[in-house]
Amino acid sequence: MVNIVNSPFLLTFSLQNCSSLVNLDFGSVSNLCSLRVLRLSGCTKLEKTPNFMGASNLEYLDMDGCTSLFKVH
């Protein structure tokens, strides 16, 4: 599990090809208000994403190849 709760100035986050990643927990996504780019491509075991409602500046979300994904908030 990945948890990056206290990173309000994070602009780009890349977890590409993390084949063992199953769950992505941002805790309170409102703490990621500066996040613009999230790359998750190739995370073949990723099953669900956090709720992105608080990530108001998110412009690009790459989930190509996330073949186990069954829940996107």
Secondary structure, DSSP 8 states (H G I E B T S, - for coil): -EE--S-TT--EEE-TT-TT--BEE-SSGGGGTT--EEE-TT-TT--B----TT-TT--EEE-TT-TT--B--
